[in-house]
Structure formats: structure tokens, C-alpha cells
Amino acid sequence: MAERSKKISELDALTNASGDDLLIIVDQPGTANADTNKITVGNFFANVNTNTTFKQVVSVGANLTLNTTAIKIGNSTVNTTITAGNVQILGSTLSVGNSTVNTTINNGTILIGNSSVNASINATGFYINGAATVGPQGSTGAQGSQGDVGAQGAQGSQGAVGAQGAVGAQGAVGAQGAVGAQGDVGAQGSTGSAGAPGADSIIYTFEASTTDSNPTTGFARLNNNDRSLVTEAYLSKISNSGANSVPWMNSLVASTNSPNKSIITFGRTDDFAYNYARYYVTGLTDAVGYVKLSLTYIDHIGTLNTNGANLLVGASRIGDVGAQGSQGAQGPVITIPGPYTDDAAAAANGVSVGSPYYQVSGVAYIRLI
């Protein structure tokens, strides 16, 4: 059974057709009555009623029957009698070589004029009575003259865009532009890190113990973990760097000022500006292996280092007490009238009585009563 639901292009192809095979044909195409029908191969070729042109050789496997009254030879249409087994051309001519003669063609013979001769045509030529009547191929003719120039062809389509050209050379430097307007003031920068310790300072290692005893060599400790309650500091006589720090500590109490001799600051070496504690130095006690400083709290900020970290100890001395100034000049002596026991007595002695003072000769005196 034939396959269904396929496009014509998808069907299997045949190489031979019989007369009862079917073709699809559209009747009256392009009109309102157009319809798709079927037709057998035999009926299709038996009833073609329009001119048909074959551009190549037509091979007929059996007898060819032409039922018509005219046949075209070259560009001429001539009256023709066609019967089974022969073709008869009437009223025209047939060219043989370079001659044209009235011709009748029968099966196996050719009539030239009123004479009948045996004729045959094969791949090598046209033969009459066994002799070739068509001459050999002539030589090639001379080259024809140049034909006229054809009309101007239509303009071609736009060509593709060409490749990017090479980069040009660097141009000359332009003139200096005008100076721009003053920009706004930038935001305040962040605070810089703490500066290096001043010259009048010593580095110790911080010891968390608060005991009044000899600290480890190179260490320092305070007597209270609450920085506002510190009253003493215990410092090794040898600094962190191994130097003798006793002369430096003795200088802290050399001032004649009393009771505060100098200001001492304990701070963190990694961020001194925001982590320190300050005290007045009021006295010094020389102990075995260490020095005890008597302190009075001033202020503190942040925290000190943890046990075993570096501790910066800086100091600023308070100046000595100045020398005694010279005695001032004697002031004027003022004589106060009276004393008077009452206003009447004062008035009797020429004293103008007022409150809260007396006045004598324009000079005011404190009233004693």
C-alpha cells in the first residue's frame, strides 16, 4: 500500500512508468475552478493538445505514429501525409547537400523528384544506394567582424567595506590649557601614627605585677592596675636596652619646686598618642636593684601594654622655684580722724558724715561705727 502523509519530494522515485500509472494534475490552474485531479500516464501523453518542444534528441523505442497534417522542418511548416510505416512530405522541399528537391520519404526509401532510391542515415553520414551523399567537414570560415558594443550593464551592488587603515602618526602636542579653578578643600586626613619617643625617654618592658619589689632587669611596674589609683612606680635600675637609668631617674626629682618635681608619662610604644598615663613625680626612693618613684595622678587615656610588651617612659621636669623678689616701696601714710563714738562728735570736728564712710576735705575714710 502506498505511503500516506508525505510530501511528494519524500516519496520513492520510479525509473519506468506504465500506461495505467497515475500522475497528479491541476485542472484550470489560476482560476476559481482550479482543482487537483489524477490522470494516467497513457492518457496524459495521448491527449496533449499544445505545441511541445524537445530541446535534445527524442529516442523512440518502437514505431512512432504522428497523426497530423503538418510537420515543421527547420523554420518551415509543410503539408504532410503521415501513414503507418512512412512519412510523406508534400508541397515542400528537402535539402540534400546544397540542393533542394521535392521529396517523399517512405519506409527504407527516399523519393527525390519522382525517383525512388534506397536511403539510410547513420552516425557517419547520409547514404543513397550505399554511397555517402554528404561531403566531408569543410574548413573553418574566417573570423567574423567584431559585433557592436552591448548596452551598459546595470550598476553592481555596493562593494564590501575596505580593511581598517593603519593608525596615523602622533599629532603635535597641543598648547598648554588654562589653569583650572581652585578645587575644594579636601576632607580632613586621618590622624597619623604616634611619633618616635623624644630624647628624654627610656624604653622598659612592662611587668603586670603590682608588688613593691625588685622587678626583672629591664622591667617596670605600677602599684595598681587602675591607672587613676597609681601612687608608686617600680623601675629597674637597668633599662630595656641595658643602660644605667639611675642618673636619669635622679634628675626627675632635682627640681626645688614642691611638691611636684616633674611629669612622667607611661605609654605604649605602638600607639603612644592614644594609650598613656601621666603623673606628677613627688619623690624618689633608692632600693636594692630598683628605684621607687612617688606619684600623683594627672590623667590617662586608652590602655597600657600587656605583660612583656615594650613600655615607653618619658619625662618633663618642672622648673625650680624662682628667687625672692625685692621689697616694695613704702606706701603713703593716711591719717584717719577720730575715732568718733557717734555722728555728732564727728560732725563737731568737721567730718562730713555719710554711709558707709566719712569724708574730710574731699577724702573718703572708712566709717568705723
C-alpha positions in Angstrom: 0.0 0.0 0.0 1.3 3.4 -0.9 2.6 5.6 2.0 0.5 8.5 3.2 1.1 11.8 4.9 4.3 12.5 3.0 5.4 15.4 0.8 5.8 14.5 -2.9 9.5 15.1 -2.5 9.7 12.5 0.2 8.1 9.6 -1.9 10.2 6.9 -3.5 11.2 7.6 -7.2 10.4 5.3 -10.2 12.6 4.9 -13.3 9.9 3.4 -15.5 6.1 4.1 -15.9 3.3 2.1 -17.4 0.3 3.4 -19.1 -2.0 2.8 -16.1 0.3 4.6 -13.6 -1.2 7.8 -12.1 0.0 11.4 -12.2 -1.3 14.3 -10.2 -2.5 17.2 -12.4 -4.1 20.6 -11.6 -7.1 21.4 -13.9 -7.7 25.0 -14.8 -4.9 26.5 -12.6 -5.1 30.1 -11.7 -9.0 30.2 -12.0 -11.8 30.0 -9.5 -12.5 26.5 -10.8 -9.0 25.1 -10.2 -9.0 21.6 -9.0 -6.4 18.8 -8.3 -7.1 15.6 -10.2 -5.4 12.3 -11.3 -4.6 11.2 -14.8 -3.0 8.0 -16.2 0.4 8.2 -18.0 -1.3 6.8 -21.1 -4.0 9.5 -21.2 -1.5 12.2 -20.4 0.7 11.6 -23.5 -2.3 10.6 -25.7 -4.1 13.9 -25.3 -1.5 16.7 -25.2 -3.1 19.4 -27.3 -0.4 22.1 -27.2 2.9 22.6 -29.0 5.7 20.6 -27.3 9.3 21.4 -27.8 12.1 18.8 -27.2 15.5 20.6 -27.0 17.5 17.3 -27.2 17.3 14.1 -29.2 14.0 12.2 -28.8 14.5 8.4 -29.0 11.5 6.2 -29.9 11.9 2.6 -28.7 9.2 1.3 -31.1 7.1 2.6 -34.0 6.4 6.3 -34.0 2.9 7.4 -35.1 2.2 11.0 -35.9 -1.4 11.9 -36.6 -1.2 15.4 -38.0 -1.5 17.3 -41.3 1.7 19.4 -40.9 5.2 19.0 -39.8 7.9 21.6 -39.1 11.3 21.1 -40.8 13.7 23.8 -39.8 11.7 27.0 -39.6 9.2 25.9 -42.3 5.9 24.2 -41.8 4.8 22.0 -44.7 1.8 19.9 -45.6 2.4 16.3 -44.6 0.8 13.0 -45.2 1.6 10.5 -42.4 0.6 6.9 -42.7 1.7 3.8 -40.9 5.2 2.9 -42.0 6.1 6.0 -43.9 6.2 9.8 -43.7 5.2 11.7 -46.9 6.1 15.3 -47.3 4.1 17.2 -49.9 4.3 20.7 -51.3 7.7 21.5 -49.9 11.4 20.7 -50.4 14.1 18.7 -48.6 17.7 20.0 -48.6 20.2 17.3 -49.5 23.8 18.6 -49.5 23.4 22.0 -51.1 20.4 21.0 -53.3 16.7 21.3 -52.5 14.2 18.8 -54.2 10.7 17.8 -53.9 10.8 14.8 -51.6 8.7 11.9 -50.4 10.2 9.7 -47.6 8.9 6.1 -47.5 10.0 3.3 -45.2 13.5 2.4 -46.3 13.5 4.6 -49.4 13.7 8.3 -50.3 11.9 9.8 -53.3 13.8 12.6 -55.0 11.6 14.1 -57.6 9.7 11.1 -59.0 12.6 8.6 -58.5 12.9 6.2 -55.6 16.3 5.3 -54.2 17.4 3.3 -51.3 18.4 5.6 -48.4 19.9 5.3 -45.0 21.1 7.6 -42.2 23.6 6.6 -39.6 26.2 8.1 -37.3 28.7 8.6 -40.2 26.5 10.2 -42.9 23.5 10.1 -45.2 23.7 7.3 -47.8 21.8 6.8 -51.1 22.2 3.4 -52.8 25.1 2.7 -50.4 27.1 5.8 -51.3 27.6 8.7 -48.9 26.0 11.9 -50.3 27.1 14.3 -47.6 30.6 15.7 -48.2 33.4 15.9 -45.6 33.5 18.7 -43.0 34.5 22.0 -44.6 37.4 24.1 -43.3 36.7 26.7 -40.6 35.5 30.0 -42.0 37.2 33.3 -41.4 36.6 35.2 -38.1 33.5 37.3 -38.2 33.7 41.1 -37.7 33.5 42.5 -34.2 29.9 42.8 -33.0 28.5 46.1 -31.7 29.3 47.0 -28.1 26.4 45.9 -25.9 24.3 48.3 -23.8 25.7 49.5 -20.5 25.0 46.9 -17.8 23.2 47.7 -14.6 25.2 49.1 -11.8 26.7 46.5 -9.5 25.9 46.2 -5.8 27.8 48.2 -3.2 31.2 46.6 -2.5 32.3 45.4 0.9 33.9 48.0 3.3 37.6 48.0 3.0 40.0 47.0 5.8 40.8 49.4 8.6 43.6 51.7 7.6 46.9 52.0 9.6 47.0 54.3 12.6 48.2 57.7 11.7 51.3 59.3 13.1 51.2 61.0 16.6 49.9 64.6 16.3 51.8 67.5 17.7 51.4 68.4 21.4 48.6 71.0 21.9 49.1 74.3 23.6 49.0 74.5 27.4 45.5 74.8 28.7 44.4 77.5 31.1 44.8 76.9 34.8 41.6 75.3 36.2 39.7 76.8 39.1 40.8 76.1 42.7 39.4 72.8 43.9 37.5 72.4 47.1 39.4 71.7 50.3 39.8 68.0 50.8 38.5 66.1 53.7 40.5 66.0 57.0 43.1 63.3 56.8 43.2 60.6 59.4 45.5 61.1 62.4 49.0 59.9 61.8 50.6 57.2 63.9 52.4 58.3 67.1 55.8 59.9 66.6 59.0 58.4 67.8 59.9 58.8 71.5 61.6 62.1 72.5 65.2 62.3 73.5 64.3 62.4 77.3 62.7 58.9 77.5 63.6 55.3 78.3 62.2 52.0 77.0 61.3 49.4 79.6 59.5 46.1 79.4 56.1 46.3 81.2 55.5 43.9 84.1 51.9 43.3 85.2 52.8 42.7 88.9 51.9 45.5 91.4 54.2 44.3 94.2 56.7 46.7 95.8 59.8 44.6 95.0 62.7 44.5 92.6 61.3 43.9 89.1 63.1 41.8 86.5 66.1 43.6 85.0 64.9 45.9 82.2 61.3 45.8 83.5 59.0 48.4 85.2 55.7 48.0 87.1 53.0 50.2 88.7 51.4 49.6 92.1 47.8 49.5 90.9 46.1 48.1 87.8 43.7 51.0 87.9 45.7 53.8 86.4 43.9 56.5 88.3 44.8 54.9 91.6 48.6 54.5 91.0 50.8 56.2 93.6 54.1 54.5 93.0 56.2 53.1 90.1 59.0 50.5 90.5 61.6 50.7 87.8 64.7 48.5 87.4 68.0 50.4 87.6 68.9 48.9 84.2 66.7 49.8 81.2 65.4 47.6 78.4 68.5 48.4 76.3 70.9 47.5 79.2 71.8 51.1 80.1 72.0 52.5 83.7 68.8 54.6 84.2 69.6 55.8 87.8 71.1 59.2 86.7 68.0 59.8 84.6 65.6 59.0 87.4 67.5 61.2 89.9 67.1 64.1 87.5 63.3 63.7 87.8 63.4 64.9 91.5 66.2 67.6 91.1 63.7 70.5 90.9 63.4 72.7 94.0 59.7 73.1 93.3 57.5 71.5 95.8 55.7 69.1 95.9 55.7 68.3 92.1 59.2 67.8 90.7 58.4 66.6 87.2 55.8 65.0 85.0 56.3 61.3 84.0 54.3 59.5 81.2 54.0 55.8 80.7 52.7 54.8 77.3 52.5 52.1 74.6 55.3 52.2 72.1 52.9 51.1 69.2 50.3 53.9 69.8 51.7 56.3 72.4 49.3 59.2 71.4 46.2 57.3 72.4 47.4 54.9 75.2 49.2 56.6 78.1 49.0 57.6 81.8 50.5 60.8 83.3 51.6 61.5 86.8 53.5 64.1 88.9 56.8 62.8 90.4 56.9 64.0 94.0 59.7 61.9 95.4 62.3 59.1 94.8 63.4 56.2 97.0 66.6 54.2 96.1 66.0 50.5 96.7 68.1 47.4 96.1 68.2 46.8 92.3 65.4 49.3 91.6 64.1 52.8 92.2 60.7 53.7 93.7 59.0 56.9 92.3 56.3 58.6 94.4 53.5 59.7 92.0 50.3 61.9 91.9 47.7 61.0 89.2 47.1 63.6 86.4 45.2 61.8 83.7 45.2 58.8 81.3 43.7 57.5 78.0 43.4 54.1 76.5 45.3 51.2 78.0 48.9 50.3 78.6 50.7 47.3 77.1 50.1 43.8 78.3 52.7 41.9 80.3 56.0 41.5 78.5 55.4 44.3 75.9 57.5 47.4 75.5 56.7 50.4 77.7 57.8 54.0 76.8 58.7 56.1 79.9 59.0 59.8 79.1 59.5 62.8 81.4 59.5 66.6 81.5 61.0 68.4 84.5 59.2 71.2 86.4 61.4 74.3 86.9 63.0 75.4 90.2 61.3 77.9 92.5 62.2 81.4 91.5 64.3 83.8 93.7 62.6 86.0 96.4 61.6 89.3 94.8 62.9 92.7 96.3 60.7 94.6 98.9 58.3 97.1 97.5 58.5 100.9 98.3 56.7 102.4 101.4 53.1 103.4 100.8 51.6 106.8 101.8 50.5 107.4 105.5 46.8 108.1 105.8 45.6 109.9 109.0 42.1 108.8 109.9 40.2 111.4 112.0 38.6 110.2 115.2 37.7 107.7 116.2 34.4 109.2 117.0 31.9 107.5 119.0 28.9 109.0 117.1 28.0 111.0 114.2 27.5 114.2 116.2 31.1 114.0 117.5 32.4 113.6 114.0 30.4 116.5 112.7 31.7 118.7 115.6 35.2 118.0 114.3 34.5 119.0 110.7 33.9 115.4 109.4 31.1 115.0 106.9 29.1 112.1 108.0 28.0 109.6 105.3 27.3 105.9 104.9 29.3 103.8 104.8 32.3 106.3 105.1 33.3 109.7 106.4 34.6 112.4 104.1 37.1 115.0 105.3 38.2 117.7 102.8 37.1 115.6 99.9 38.9 112.4 101.1 36.8 109.4 101.9 37.5 107.4 105.1 36.1 104.1 106.2 33.4 104.6 108.8 34.3 102.7 112.0 30.9 102.9 113.6 
